[in-house]
Amino acid sequence: MVDDAGDERGLIRAVDEHLTAAYGVVVDDVVLRSWGNEQVELSYLLLNAAISASGGEADEADLWLVARAVAFAAPIPAAARR
């Protein structure tokens, strides 16, 4: 977990910006609800459902990396930031 609240907000913002840029949808509510839950599969399923419901189609490999970052409140790996 990130100690500084400012850093944590920055990580959340980076995830939100990545998802918006990659899929053209805003799913920040799902990111916030899933943030730090330590449940990668649940985070993946929630993010995928939100992207699909918004008319987008997720790249599975990318979304697993993002879901792991969300679940463990960590930076998005460089591979996901294409």
N, C-alpha and C positions, 0 to 999 in steps of 0.2 A: 504494500500500500504506500502511496505517496504521502510524505509527512506534511508538506506545505499545501494548504488549501488552494493557493494560487497556482501551484504546479498542477494540482489535480484538475482544476478548472481548465487549464491549458491542455491537458491530456484529453479531457472530455471534448473540448472544442475541436481538437485535431481529429478525433474520431468522427464527430459530426460533419466537419468540413470534408473529410475523406469520403464518407458515405454520400454526401450531397454531390460531390464532384464525380464520383464513380458511377452513381446510379440515378442521379437527378431527382432524388427524393429527400425529404427531411424526416428523420426518424429520431430526433433528439430525445423525445419522451421515452422511447425504448432503451436508448443508451443510458439515460439517467436511471431508469428502473433496474436495469441489469448491472449497472456499474459496481464492480467489486463483489459480485455474488459468488464468485469462485465456481460457477457452473457453466462451463464452456458450451456444452450441448444446448442447454436452455437458452443461453445468450444467442447462440447461432439460430435456433429455431424462432425465437422472438424477432430477431433482426430480419431473418429471411421472410417471415410472415408479413412484417411491416413493409418491407420493400416490395413484396409481391402485391400486397393490398393497395399500394400506391402506384401500381402499374409498372414497376421495375422488375428486372430479372437479375438476380445476384450471381456473381461469379463464385462458385463454391469454394475454391481454394482461397480466394481473397477474403471471403466472408468468414471462413474458419479462423484466419489470422486475426481479423478484426474482433471476432467473438472472444478469442482468447485474451486479447488486450483488454476488452471490456470486462470480462469476467474477473481478471486479476488486476484491474486498475493500473494497467501498464501502457507504455507507449506502443503505438502501432509499429510492427516490424517494417523495415525498409521495403521488403518484398511486397507488402500490401500497398505501399504508397506510390507505386509505379510512377 
